[in-house]
Amino acid sequence: MRRPAVAVAWAAHLSMGQQQPSPVVVFKKARTGSTWLADMLEKDDRVAFFRHEAQGCFSDDADRTRKAFEVMVRRPTCSTQMCPNGQKDAWLTAPTTTDCFDDKLVGFDVNPSHTPFLSWERDWPQLLKAPVKTVVYMRTNLIKHAISSIHADVLVEACDTHKVLSQKAKDCVESNTEVLSKKISVDALSLSKSARKLGKYWYDLLRNTTTASGGKVFVLYYEALQRDASTELGRLFDYVGVSGSSVPESSSVKITPDDLRETLADFEHVRKDLSNLDPALLPQLEDTSFKVFRTLRLPENKTQSIERYEVQLKKANFIVITTQRSGSGWLLNELQKPSCIECGRELFDRSGFLWSSDTMKAAVDGFLRMTPGGQNAFDIEVGDKFNFVAKKWRAQRSDKSRSYGFKWMLNQPSSDLFYEAFEDWLLPLLKERRGKLVFLVRQHLLRLMVSKEANQIDSERFEQHVAHAFSQNDAQQHAAPVELPVGHKLLRHLDLELSKIAHMEKLAKLASDAGVRVRTVSYEDLDADHAQFGGLRSWLVDGDACAASFSERPDTIFKIHGDAHWQKYISNWNEVSKSLVGTRYAVYLDEAYVPRGGDAWEKLRDAPAPKRVKKVHDTYQPHTHAEKPARLYPRDVPGCVTAGKDHHCRMKTYGNRTVPLFTSSPTSSPVVAPVVAPRHQTSWLGGWLRWLGW
C-alpha cells in the first residue's frame, strides 16, 4: 500500500529519532489582529515559515490554492521559497526537504471566508489530517471586534489600507492623526446585532474546524495576546511541540484604543441603551483589561461555550528557586489561591531525603510528570515528602487539569551540588518535561539580614521554633530588634547576599537560553503590587481563566518586620549606618528606599565598591596539639582572614604574613614565631631558702 505524502515528508526526522513539531493551520477573521500575530511569528527564531493570509498565494484559483495549502503543511520544502510574491507556482513541484524545519514551527493562516471553493466536508478534512494541528485565532470581545471593523473603514478611507505595518502606512497614520482619533457614533441596537452576528461566525467556525480535523482544536486568544504575548504564544508553541522561549516583537500599529470611551462619541448613551437592549454584552463594552469572554453571544439571545470545542492541554509543573527568608512561603500561599495551582513547599528536606544525584533527578522527574489521578510513580526510592505528594495527587480527579510546584532552596543539599545539578540534568529535564522555573529574589539586603538574624535568634529562644508568623500576635512576639555585625563583617555579609542574587540571574539566563520557560520576580515588587500575582498565576497555567477564579481568603502568613520604619528592628542602627557610609550600600540610609524593578539590584551590584583597609593584628596564640581548640568563628578571632563555606576561620595573620590557624607547634609555622620568655618551674623549698638569703 502506498504511504501517504505526510509520512514521506517527515520520514527523515523520525528515522533519526527526532520529534518534528506539527505544522499548523490557523483559521481567523478580519480585524482580529492577525497581521500583528503573523508579524510576531515571522520575527520569532522558533518559526521556520509562516504565511499570512495564505489564500493570497493564488487568488481565486481553487486548484492551485488547494495544492499550495497541501504543500505548505503536508509536503513543506526548504529547497525553495514557498508561496513567493507574484503567484509563481514552480515551488509546488519542488523536492521536499525538511532540514531547515528542525524544532521549528511551519504553517499558515487563512480566512475561510475568502476560500469558499474549499469544502468543509471534502477538502479541509484532507488538509487537516494528522500531524497537522488546527488552530482557531479568536477575538472574544464581540463588541470591540464590531467597533474595530467600523474604525477600519475610517483607516481605509484615509490611507487606502486596513493594516498599519509598512512604513508608508505608518507615515499615513501619523499625518492623519486628527482624522483617525475622531470619535465615531454608533447606536446600541446595531452594535448588538453586529456583535451577535460575529458570535455566530465564531460558533460556525468552531463547529466546522472540529468536524474537519476530527477532534477539538487549539484556541488562540487575541485578548490574551494583548495581555501577555509571550505567555499566549508559549501555549501555541507547546501545543505544536516547539521548545524554547523568546520576547515577541512586532512593528504593527494598533489604531483602536483599548478603552471605548476614547473611541465612541456617545459612550454613556450607548452604554445606557445597551444595558436595556442587551445587558449580556455590557461587560464587553466596558472592558479595559483584555478579558477573555469564553461564552459566545449568538443571535436570538442564545449562547455557546468555547470550551466545548477547545482542546485542554496538560498544565506544566513548576519549581520555585530561591534562598532563605525571601518571602517564598508567602509567594506559594498566594500562587495556590486558585484551585488549578497547588504548591508543595520544600520537598527536599535534609532529614527525610537520601541525597544523591540519582535520587534528586528521579524525584524531580517524577514530580514534573505528575498529573491529577495519574500513576505518579518514581523510578527509584525518593524522600517521604515526594511520596506523600504523589499519593495525594494520585487520588485527585483526572478531569481537572492542575499545575503543581514546589520550592527548592539554592543550598539544598549545598550550593555547589545545586549548581552542578542545574546544568548537568535539571535543565535538560525541564526542557523535556516542559516544566517552568520561577526565581524569587529579595532585593533589600539589609532587611533580609534582619530577617535571617531574627530567625536564628528565635530558633534559640523558643523550644518549638516556627519560621513564619501565622497571626498578628505571633508577628509581634518575634519582632524584637536584633543586633547586626558592623564594619567589614557587615559589608561582607551584604556582598554575599548580593552575589546570591547575581548567581540566580545567571541561572535564569542559562535556563532561558536553554529553552526553559522562566520568570524572575522580586519580593519587593510583589509586595508593592499584588496584581503581579495574577500575571504570574496566569503564566503558570498558560493563560487559563482558572487563574483568576477564586475568592480572596484572609492572610495566613503575617510579616514579622512589616513596619515601614524598618531601622527600628536594628538595635545597633547607629553603628550599622556608619558602616554603610561611603559604600555601595549607602542607599539603605534612606528610610524610604525600597529597591524595585528588574535593574534595581543590578545598579547596586555594579556600583563601585571602595577598597577596604585591612587591619593586621598579631594574634598569635601558641598551643600544643593537645591544646588544639575546636572551631573558632571569625567574630571570635580578630585576625581571621579567610572564612570557609561553613564560616569557620581558616587562616590567621602574623605581621604581614598569613599561616594556617591550626599548627601543631610554633616551630612548624612557615614564619618565625614571636619569642616567648621561658617559664622556670620552682618548688616551695627553693622559694623558702631564697627568702632566707641562702
C-alpha positions as CSV (number, residue, x, y, z in Angstrom):
1,M,0.0,0.0,0.0
2,R,1.3,3.4,-0.9
3,R,2.4,5.5,2.1
4,P,0.7,8.9,2.5
5,A,2.6,12.0,1.5
6,V,2.9,13.3,5.1
7,A,4.7,10.1,6.1
8,V,7.3,10.6,3.4
9,A,7.8,14.2,4.2
10,W,8.8,13.7,7.8
11,A,10.4,10.2,7.5
12,A,13.9,11.6,7.7
13,H,13.2,13.2,11.1
14,L,11.5,10.2,12.6
15,S,14.2,7.8,11.4
16,M,16.8,9.9,13.2
17,G,14.8,9.8,16.4
18,Q,13.8,13.4,16.3
19,Q,10.3,14.6,17.1
20,Q,9.4,17.1,14.5
21,P,6.9,19.8,15.6
22,S,3.5,19.6,13.9
23,P,2.6,22.0,11.1
24,V,-0.3,24.4,11.9
25,V,-3.2,25.8,10.0
26,V,-4.6,28.9,11.8
27,F,-8.2,30.0,11.0
28,K,-9.0,33.6,11.6
29,K,-11.2,36.6,10.7
30,A,-10.6,40.1,9.7
31,R,-9.9,42.7,12.4
32,T,-8.6,40.2,14.9
33,G,-5.0,41.4,15.0
34,S,-3.9,38.5,12.7
35,T,-1.4,40.8,10.9
36,W,0.1,41.6,14.3
37,L,0.2,37.9,15.2
38,A,1.8,36.9,11.9
39,D,4.4,39.7,12.2
40,M,5.4,38.4,15.7
41,L,5.7,34.8,14.3
42,E,7.8,35.9,11.4
43,K,10.3,37.6,13.7
44,D,10.4,34.6,16.1
45,D,13.5,32.4,15.8
46,R,11.3,29.4,16.6
47,V,9.4,29.8,13.3
48,A,10.8,28.5,10.1
49,F,7.9,29.5,7.8
50,F,4.5,31.1,8.5
51,R,2.5,32.5,5.6
52,H,0.0,35.2,6.5
53,E,-3.3,35.1,4.6
54,A,-2.2,32.1,2.5
55,Q,-5.3,32.3,0.3
56,G,-3.4,35.1,-1.4
57,C,-0.8,32.7,-2.9
58,F,-3.2,32.1,-5.8
59,S,-6.2,34.3,-5.5
60,D,-9.4,32.9,-6.9
61,D,-7.6,29.8,-8.3
62,A,-9.2,26.8,-6.4
63,D,-6.9,24.1,-7.7
64,R,-3.6,25.8,-7.1
65,T,-4.7,27.2,-3.8
66,R,-5.7,23.7,-2.6
67,K,-2.3,22.4,-3.7
68,A,-0.4,25.3,-2.1
69,F,-2.1,24.6,1.2
70,E,-1.2,20.9,0.9
71,V,2.4,21.6,0.2
72,M,2.9,24.2,3.0
73,V,1.7,21.8,5.7
74,R,1.9,18.3,4.3
75,R,4.9,18.5,2.0
76,P,6.9,21.6,3.1
77,T,10.3,22.2,1.5
78,C,13.4,24.0,2.3
79,S,14.7,23.8,-1.3
80,T,12.8,26.9,-2.4
81,Q,10.7,29.8,-1.1
82,M,7.1,28.7,-0.5
83,C,4.3,31.0,-1.7
84,P,6.5,33.8,-3.1
85,N,5.2,37.0,-4.4
86,G,4.0,37.1,-8.0
87,Q,1.9,33.9,-7.8
88,K,4.7,31.7,-9.2
89,D,3.9,28.0,-9.0
90,A,7.3,26.3,-9.6
91,W,7.6,25.7,-5.8
92,L,4.6,23.5,-5.9
93,T,6.7,20.7,-7.5
94,A,10.0,21.4,-5.7
95,P,11.7,18.5,-3.9
96,T,10.6,18.0,-0.3
97,T,13.5,18.8,2.0
98,T,12.9,19.5,5.7
99,D,16.3,20.1,7.3
100,C,15.5,23.8,7.9
101,F,12.4,22.9,9.9
102,D,14.1,21.1,12.8
103,D,12.3,22.1,16.1
104,K,10.6,25.0,14.3
105,L,7.0,26.0,13.6
106,V,5.7,25.7,10.0
107,G,2.3,26.8,8.8
108,F,-0.1,29.5,7.6
109,D,-3.2,31.4,8.5
110,V,-6.3,31.7,6.4
111,N,-9.6,33.5,6.4
112,P,-12.1,30.7,5.4
113,S,-14.5,33.4,4.1
114,H,-12.0,34.0,1.3
115,T,-11.8,30.4,0.3
116,P,-15.5,29.4,-0.4
117,F,-14.3,26.9,-3.0
118,L,-12.8,24.7,-0.3
119,S,-15.4,22.4,1.1
120,W,-15.6,21.7,4.9
121,E,-16.8,18.2,4.1
122,R,-14.4,17.3,1.3
123,D,-11.2,19.5,1.2
124,W,-10.4,20.6,4.7
125,P,-10.6,17.1,6.3
126,Q,-7.8,16.0,3.9
127,L,-5.7,19.1,4.7
128,L,-6.2,18.9,8.5
129,K,-5.3,15.2,9.0
130,A,-2.5,14.4,11.5
131,P,0.1,15.5,12.1
132,V,-1.4,18.9,11.1
133,K,-2.6,20.9,14.2
134,T,-5.7,23.1,13.8
135,V,-5.8,26.5,15.5
136,V,-8.6,29.0,15.7
137,Y,-7.4,32.5,16.4
138,M,-10.4,34.3,18.1
139,R,-11.3,37.8,19.3
140,T,-13.8,37.1,22.0
141,N,-14.8,40.6,22.8
142,L,-17.5,40.9,20.1
143,I,-18.4,44.5,20.9
144,K,-14.8,45.7,20.4
145,H,-14.5,43.5,17.3
146,A,-17.5,45.1,15.8
147,I,-16.3,48.7,16.6
148,S,-12.8,47.8,15.2
149,S,-14.4,46.9,11.9
150,I,-16.1,50.3,11.8
151,H,-12.9,52.1,12.7
152,A,-11.0,50.2,9.9
153,D,-13.3,51.8,7.3
154,V,-12.1,55.2,8.5
155,L,-8.5,53.9,8.1
156,V,-9.1,52.6,4.6
157,E,-10.7,55.9,3.6
158,A,-7.7,57.9,4.9
159,C,-4.8,55.7,4.0
160,D,-6.2,53.2,1.5
161,T,-5.2,50.2,3.7
162,H,-6.7,48.4,6.7
163,K,-3.2,47.3,8.0
164,V,-0.6,49.5,9.7
165,L,2.5,47.5,9.0
166,S,4.5,49.2,6.2
167,Q,6.4,52.4,6.7
168,K,4.1,54.1,4.2
169,A,1.0,53.1,6.2
170,K,2.7,54.3,9.5
171,D,3.5,57.7,7.9
172,C,-0.1,58.0,6.7
173,V,-1.4,57.3,10.1
174,E,0.9,59.8,11.7
175,S,-0.2,62.5,9.2
176,N,-3.9,61.7,9.7
177,T,-3.9,61.5,13.5
178,E,-6.7,64.1,13.8
179,V,-9.0,62.1,11.4
180,L,-8.2,58.7,12.9
181,S,-8.6,59.9,16.5
182,K,-12.0,61.4,15.8
183,K,-14.7,59.6,17.8
184,I,-17.3,57.6,15.9
185,S,-21.0,57.4,16.5
186,V,-22.9,54.1,16.8
187,D,-26.3,53.0,18.1
188,A,-26.7,50.3,20.7
189,L,-29.1,48.2,18.6
190,S,-26.9,48.0,15.5
191,L,-23.9,47.3,17.8
192,S,-25.7,44.4,19.5
193,K,-26.7,42.8,16.2
194,S,-23.2,43.1,14.7
195,A,-21.7,41.6,17.9
196,R,-24.0,38.6,17.9
197,K,-23.5,38.1,14.2
198,L,-19.8,37.8,14.9
199,G,-20.6,35.3,17.7
200,K,-22.5,33.2,15.1
201,Y,-19.4,33.3,12.8
202,W,-17.1,32.0,15.6
203,Y,-19.6,29.3,16.6
204,D,-19.9,28.1,13.0
205,L,-16.1,28.2,12.6
206,L,-15.5,26.2,15.8
207,R,-18.0,23.5,14.6
208,N,-16.6,23.3,11.1
209,T,-12.9,23.1,12.3
210,T,-13.6,20.4,15.0
211,T,-15.5,18.3,12.5
212,A,-13.0,18.7,9.7
213,S,-10.0,18.0,12.0
214,G,-11.7,15.1,13.8
215,G,-11.3,16.5,17.3
216,K,-11.1,19.5,19.5
217,V,-9.0,22.5,18.2
218,F,-6.5,24.8,19.9
219,V,-7.9,28.3,20.5
220,L,-5.5,31.2,20.5
221,Y,-7.0,34.3,22.1
222,Y,-6.5,37.9,20.8
223,E,-7.2,39.3,24.3
224,A,-4.6,37.0,25.9
225,L,-2.0,38.0,23.3
226,Q,-2.7,41.7,24.2
227,R,-2.3,41.0,27.9
228,D,0.8,38.8,27.7
229,A,2.0,37.9,24.2
230,S,4.9,35.8,25.4
231,T,2.6,33.5,27.5
232,E,0.0,33.1,24.9
233,L,2.5,32.3,22.1
234,G,4.2,30.0,24.5
235,R,0.9,28.0,24.7
236,L,0.9,27.7,20.9
237,F,4.5,26.5,20.7
238,D,3.9,24.0,23.4
239,Y,0.9,22.7,21.6
240,V,2.8,22.1,18.3
241,G,5.9,20.8,20.1
242,V,8.3,23.6,19.6
243,S,10.7,24.2,22.5
244,G,12.4,27.4,23.7
245,S,11.2,30.9,24.6
246,S,11.6,34.4,23.2
247,V,10.3,38.0,23.6
248,P,7.7,38.7,20.9
249,E,8.3,41.6,18.6
250,S,6.2,43.4,16.1
251,S,6.1,46.6,14.1
252,S,2.4,46.5,13.6
253,V,0.4,49.6,14.9
254,K,-2.9,49.3,16.8
255,I,-5.3,52.1,15.9
256,T,-8.3,51.4,18.1
257,P,-7.9,52.4,21.8
258,D,-8.3,49.8,24.5
259,D,-10.9,51.9,26.3
260,L,-14.0,52.5,24.1
261,R,-14.7,55.8,25.9
262,E,-11.9,57.2,23.7
263,T,-13.5,55.8,20.5
264,L,-17.3,56.3,20.9
265,A,-18.7,59.9,20.7
266,D,-21.7,58.9,22.8
267,F,-20.3,56.2,25.0
268,E,-22.6,56.8,28.0
269,H,-25.7,57.0,25.8
270,V,-24.6,53.7,24.1
271,R,-24.0,52.1,27.5
272,K,-27.4,53.1,28.8
273,D,-29.2,51.8,25.7
274,L,-27.2,48.6,25.6
275,S,-27.9,47.9,29.3
276,N,-31.6,47.9,28.3
277,L,-31.4,46.2,25.0
278,D,-28.7,43.6,25.5
279,P,-27.2,43.6,29.0
280,A,-25.2,40.4,28.4
281,L,-22.9,42.4,26.1
282,L,-22.4,45.3,28.5
283,P,-19.3,43.8,30.2
284,Q,-17.6,43.7,26.8
285,L,-18.4,47.4,26.1
286,E,-16.9,48.4,29.5
287,D,-13.9,46.1,29.5
288,T,-10.4,47.8,29.5
289,S,-8.3,44.8,30.7
290,F,-8.4,42.5,27.7
291,K,-10.7,39.9,29.4
292,V,-11.3,36.7,27.5
293,F,-15.0,36.0,27.1
294,R,-15.4,32.3,26.8
295,T,-19.1,32.3,26.3
296,L,-20.2,33.4,22.8
297,R,-23.3,35.6,22.4
298,L,-25.4,34.4,19.4
299,P,-28.5,35.8,17.7
300,E,-31.9,35.2,19.3
301,N,-30.2,35.6,22.7
302,K,-28.5,32.2,22.5
303,T,-25.1,31.3,24.0
304,Q,-22.4,28.8,23.3
305,S,-19.3,27.9,25.4
306,I,-16.0,27.9,23.6
307,E,-14.6,25.3,26.0
308,R,-16.8,22.7,24.3
309,Y,-14.6,22.8,21.2
310,E,-11.3,23.7,22.8
311,V,-8.5,21.2,23.4
312,Q,-7.4,21.1,27.1
313,L,-3.7,20.9,27.4
314,K,-1.9,19.3,30.4
315,K,-0.6,22.1,32.6
316,A,3.1,22.3,33.1
317,N,4.5,21.8,36.6
318,F,7.0,24.3,38.1
319,I,9.8,24.8,40.6
320,V,10.4,27.9,42.7
321,I,14.1,28.6,43.2
322,T,15.1,30.9,46.0
323,T,17.0,31.5,49.2
324,Q,16.1,31.6,52.9
325,R,13.9,34.4,54.2
326,S,13.0,35.6,50.8
327,G,9.2,35.5,51.3
328,S,8.8,32.2,49.5
329,G,6.2,30.9,51.9
330,W,4.0,34.0,51.2
331,L,4.6,33.6,47.5
332,L,3.5,29.9,47.5
333,N,0.4,30.8,49.5
334,E,-0.6,33.5,47.0
335,L,0.0,31.3,44.0
336,Q,-2.2,28.4,45.1
337,K,-5.3,30.5,45.8
338,P,-7.0,29.2,42.6
339,S,-7.9,25.5,42.6
340,C,-5.8,24.8,39.4
341,I,-2.5,25.6,41.2
342,E,-1.0,23.7,44.1
343,C,2.4,24.1,45.8
344,G,4.2,21.5,47.8
345,R,6.6,23.7,49.9
346,E,10.2,22.3,50.4
347,L,10.2,18.7,49.4
348,F,14.0,18.3,49.5
349,D,14.2,18.2,53.3
350,R,17.5,17.4,54.9
351,S,16.3,14.7,57.3
352,G,14.0,12.6,55.1
353,F,15.8,12.6,51.7
354,L,18.7,10.4,50.6
355,W,20.9,12.9,48.9
356,S,22.5,11.7,45.6
357,S,22.4,12.8,42.0
358,D,20.2,9.8,41.0
359,T,17.6,10.3,43.8
360,M,17.4,14.0,43.2
361,K,16.9,13.6,39.4
362,A,14.4,10.8,39.9
363,A,12.4,12.9,42.4
364,V,12.3,16.0,40.1
365,D,11.5,13.8,37.0
366,G,8.6,12.1,38.8
367,F,7.3,15.5,40.1
368,L,7.3,17.1,36.6
369,R,5.3,14.1,35.2
370,M,2.7,14.3,37.9
371,T,-1.0,14.7,36.9
372,P,-4.3,14.6,38.7
373,G,-5.4,11.0,39.0
374,G,-2.2,9.7,37.3
375,Q,0.1,6.9,38.3
376,N,2.6,9.4,39.7
377,A,5.4,6.9,40.4
378,F,9.1,7.4,40.8
379,D,11.8,5.3,39.1
380,I,13.7,4.7,42.4
381,E,13.1,5.3,46.1
382,V,12.9,9.0,46.9
383,G,12.1,11.1,50.0
384,D,8.9,10.7,52.1
385,K,7.6,14.1,51.1
386,F,7.7,13.4,47.4
387,N,5.9,10.1,48.0
388,F,3.3,11.8,50.1
389,V,2.6,14.4,47.4
390,A,2.4,11.8,44.7
391,K,-0.1,9.7,46.7
392,K,-2.2,12.8,47.4
393,W,-2.4,13.8,43.7
394,R,-3.0,10.2,42.6
395,A,-6.3,10.4,44.4
396,Q,-7.5,13.6,42.7
397,R,-9.9,13.8,39.8
398,S,-8.3,13.2,36.4
399,D,-10.7,15.5,34.6
400,K,-9.3,18.6,36.3
401,S,-6.1,19.9,34.9
402,R,-3.8,21.4,37.5
403,S,-0.3,22.9,37.8
404,Y,1.9,21.7,40.6
405,G,5.0,23.3,42.1
406,F,7.5,23.1,44.9
407,K,10.2,25.2,46.5
408,W,13.9,24.4,46.0
409,M,16.5,26.3,48.0
410,L,19.8,27.2,46.5
411,N,21.7,25.4,49.3
412,Q,19.9,22.1,49.1
413,P,21.8,19.9,49.5
414,S,24.6,22.5,49.1
415,S,25.2,25.4,46.8
416,D,27.9,23.6,44.8
417,L,25.8,20.5,44.3
418,F,22.8,22.6,43.3
419,Y,24.7,24.4,40.6
420,E,26.2,21.1,39.4
421,A,22.8,19.5,39.2
422,F,21.3,22.6,37.5
423,E,23.5,22.3,34.4
424,D,24.0,18.5,34.3
425,W,20.5,17.3,34.4
426,L,17.9,19.8,35.6
427,L,17.8,22.0,32.5
428,P,17.5,19.1,30.1
429,L,14.8,17.5,32.3
430,L,12.8,20.7,32.4
431,K,13.0,21.1,28.7
432,E,11.9,17.5,28.1
433,R,9.0,17.7,30.6
434,R,8.2,21.3,29.6
435,G,8.5,22.4,33.2
436,K,8.8,26.0,34.3
437,L,11.1,27.9,36.7
438,V,10.3,30.8,39.0
439,F,13.2,32.6,40.5
440,L,12.3,34.6,43.7
441,V,14.8,37.2,44.9
442,R,14.7,39.7,47.8
443,Q,16.4,42.9,46.8
444,H,16.5,44.8,50.1
445,L,19.6,43.1,51.5
446,L,19.6,44.8,54.9
447,R,16.1,43.8,55.7
448,L,17.0,40.3,54.5
449,M,19.8,40.3,57.1
450,V,17.4,41.4,59.8
451,S,15.0,38.6,58.9
452,K,17.8,36.0,58.9
453,E,19.3,37.1,62.3
454,A,15.8,37.3,63.9
455,N,15.0,33.8,62.7
456,Q,18.3,32.5,64.1
457,I,17.7,34.1,67.5
458,D,14.1,32.8,67.6
459,S,15.3,29.2,67.0
460,E,17.4,29.6,70.1
461,R,14.8,31.4,72.2
462,F,11.8,29.2,71.5
463,E,11.6,25.5,72.2
464,Q,9.4,24.9,69.2
465,H,10.7,27.2,66.5
466,V,8.4,28.3,63.8
467,A,9.9,30.1,60.8
468,H,6.7,32.1,59.9
469,A,4.2,34.0,61.9
470,F,0.6,32.8,61.4
471,S,-1.1,35.5,63.4
472,Q,-0.6,39.2,64.3
473,N,0.3,38.3,67.9
474,D,3.0,35.8,66.7
475,A,4.4,38.5,64.4
476,Q,4.7,41.0,67.3
477,Q,6.2,38.3,69.6
478,H,9.0,37.7,67.1
479,A,9.7,41.3,66.2
480,A,12.3,42.2,68.8
481,P,15.2,44.3,67.5
482,V,18.3,42.4,66.5
483,E,22.0,43.3,66.5
484,L,23.8,43.2,63.2
485,P,27.5,42.9,62.6
486,V,29.3,46.2,61.7
487,G,32.3,47.3,59.7
488,H,33.8,44.9,57.2
489,K,31.8,42.0,58.6
490,L,28.6,43.7,57.7
491,L,29.8,44.6,54.2
492,R,31.0,41.0,53.7
493,H,27.6,39.7,54.6
494,L,25.9,42.1,52.2
495,D,28.3,41.2,49.4
496,L,27.5,37.5,50.0
497,E,23.7,38.1,49.7
498,L,24.3,40.3,46.6
499,S,26.3,37.5,45.0
500,K,23.5,35.1,45.5
501,I,21.1,37.3,43.5
502,A,23.8,37.5,40.8
503,H,24.0,33.7,40.7
504,M,20.3,33.4,40.3
505,E,20.3,35.9,37.5
506,K,22.9,33.8,35.7
507,L,20.9,30.6,36.3
508,A,17.7,32.3,34.9
509,K,19.5,33.4,31.8
510,L,21.1,30.0,31.4
511,A,17.7,28.3,31.6
512,S,16.1,30.8,29.2
513,D,18.9,30.3,26.7
514,A,18.3,26.5,27.0
515,G,14.7,26.9,26.0
516,V,13.1,26.6,29.5
517,R,10.3,28.9,30.4
518,V,11.5,31.2,33.2
519,R,10.1,34.1,35.3
520,T,12.1,36.1,37.8
521,V,10.1,38.0,40.5
522,S,11.2,40.1,43.5
523,Y,9.7,40.2,46.9
524,E,9.6,44.0,46.9
525,D,7.8,44.2,43.5
526,L,5.2,41.7,44.7
527,D,4.7,43.4,48.0
528,A,4.1,46.8,46.3
529,D,1.9,45.5,43.5
530,H,-0.2,42.4,44.4
531,A,-1.6,42.4,40.9
532,Q,1.6,40.9,39.7
533,F,0.5,37.6,41.4
534,G,-2.3,37.5,38.8
535,G,0.1,37.7,35.9
536,L,2.3,35.0,37.5
537,R,-0.6,32.7,38.1
538,S,-1.8,33.1,34.5
539,W,1.6,32.3,33.2
540,L,1.9,29.2,35.3
541,V,-1.4,27.8,33.9
542,D,-0.8,29.1,30.3
543,G,-3.5,31.8,30.4
544,D,-6.3,29.6,31.7
545,A,-9.2,31.6,33.2
546,C,-9.0,29.5,36.3
547,A,-6.0,31.6,37.4
548,A,-8.4,34.4,38.3
549,S,-11.3,32.2,39.5
550,F,-11.0,32.3,43.3
551,S,-12.4,34.1,46.3
552,E,-10.0,36.1,48.5
553,R,-9.2,34.5,51.8
554,P,-7.8,36.0,55.0
555,D,-4.0,36.1,55.2
556,T,-2.4,33.1,56.9
557,I,1.2,34.4,57.0
558,F,2.0,37.7,58.6
559,K,5.0,39.9,58.3
560,I,7.3,39.9,61.3
561,H,9.2,43.1,60.4
562,G,6.4,44.8,58.4
563,D,6.8,48.3,59.7
564,A,7.9,50.8,57.0
565,H,10.3,52.3,59.6
566,W,12.4,49.2,59.4
567,Q,15.5,50.7,61.1
568,K,13.8,50.2,64.5
569,Y,14.3,46.5,64.1
570,I,18.2,47.0,64.3
571,S,19.3,47.6,67.8
572,N,22.7,49.0,66.8
573,W,21.4,51.1,63.9
574,N,23.8,54.0,64.6
575,E,26.9,51.7,64.2
576,V,25.4,49.9,61.2
577,S,24.6,53.3,59.5
578,K,28.2,54.4,60.0
579,S,29.4,51.2,58.4
580,L,27.3,51.9,55.3
581,V,28.5,55.5,54.7
582,G,30.6,55.7,51.5
583,T,29.8,52.2,50.3
584,R,27.5,50.9,47.6
585,Y,25.0,50.1,50.3
586,A,24.6,53.7,51.4
587,V,21.2,53.7,49.7
588,Y,19.9,51.9,52.8
589,L,20.5,55.1,54.8
590,D,17.4,56.5,53.2
591,E,14.5,55.1,55.3
592,A,12.1,55.3,52.3
593,Y,14.3,53.4,49.9
594,V,12.7,50.3,48.5
595,P,14.6,48.6,45.6
596,R,12.1,47.8,42.9
597,G,12.3,46.8,39.2
598,G,14.5,44.5,37.4
599,D,17.5,46.7,37.4
600,A,17.4,47.9,41.0
601,W,19.8,45.3,42.4
602,E,21.9,45.4,39.2
603,K,22.7,49.1,39.9
604,L,23.6,48.1,43.4
605,R,25.8,45.2,42.1
606,D,27.6,47.4,39.5
607,A,28.2,50.3,41.9
608,P,32.0,50.6,42.6
609,A,33.0,49.1,45.9
610,P,35.6,51.1,47.8
611,K,38.8,49.4,48.8
612,R,38.7,48.3,52.4
613,V,41.8,48.8,54.5
614,K,42.5,45.6,56.4
615,K,43.9,45.9,59.9
616,V,46.6,43.5,60.7
617,H,46.8,42.1,64.3
618,D,49.4,40.0,65.9
619,T,47.1,37.4,67.3
620,Y,49.5,34.5,67.7
621,Q,48.2,32.1,70.3
622,P,50.7,29.3,70.9
623,H,49.3,25.9,71.7
624,T,50.3,22.3,71.6
625,H,48.5,19.5,69.7
626,A,46.7,18.5,73.0
627,E,45.5,22.1,73.5
628,K,44.3,22.5,69.9
629,P,40.9,24.2,70.2
630,A,37.7,23.2,68.3
631,R,36.4,25.6,65.6
632,L,36.9,29.3,66.0
633,Y,34.4,31.7,64.3
634,P,35.5,34.9,62.6
635,R,33.8,37.1,65.1
636,D,35.8,35.4,67.9
637,V,39.2,35.8,66.2
638,P,40.2,39.4,65.2
639,G,43.0,38.1,63.0
640,C,40.8,35.9,60.8
641,V,41.5,36.5,57.2
642,T,39.5,33.8,55.3
643,A,36.3,32.0,56.2
644,G,35.4,28.7,54.6
645,K,32.0,27.6,53.3
646,D,31.0,26.7,56.9
647,H,32.0,30.2,58.1
648,H,34.9,28.9,60.2
649,C,38.2,30.7,60.5
650,R,40.9,29.1,58.3
651,M,43.8,31.5,58.4
652,K,45.4,33.9,60.9
653,T,47.7,36.8,60.4
654,Y,51.2,37.3,61.7
655,G,52.6,40.7,60.9
656,N,52.3,40.8,57.1
657,R,52.2,37.1,56.6
658,T,49.3,34.5,56.9
659,V,49.6,31.0,58.1
660,P,47.2,28.2,58.8
661,L,45.3,28.6,62.1
662,F,45.8,25.1,63.4
663,T,49.6,24.2,63.6
664,S,51.0,21.6,65.9
665,S,53.6,23.9,67.3
666,P,55.0,27.4,66.7
667,T,58.1,25.9,65.1
668,S,56.1,24.2,62.4
669,S,54.8,27.6,61.2
670,P,56.3,28.9,57.9
671,V,57.2,32.1,59.7
672,V,59.3,32.8,62.8
673,A,57.0,32.9,65.8
674,P,57.4,35.7,68.4
675,V,60.0,34.9,71.1
676,V,58.3,33.9,74.3
677,A,60.3,34.1,77.5
678,P,60.9,30.7,79.1
679,R,58.9,29.9,82.2
680,H,61.0,28.5,85.1
681,Q,59.4,25.9,87.3
682,T,60.2,26.5,91.1
683,S,59.4,24.4,94.2
684,W,58.2,25.7,97.6
685,L,61.5,24.7,99.2
686,G,63.7,26.7,96.8
687,G,61.5,29.8,97.4
688,W,61.8,29.5,101.2
689,L,65.6,29.2,101.1
690,R,65.8,32.3,98.8
691,W,63.7,34.2,101.3
692,L,66.2,33.4,104.0
693,G,69.0,34.8,101.7
694,W,70.6,31.4,101.0
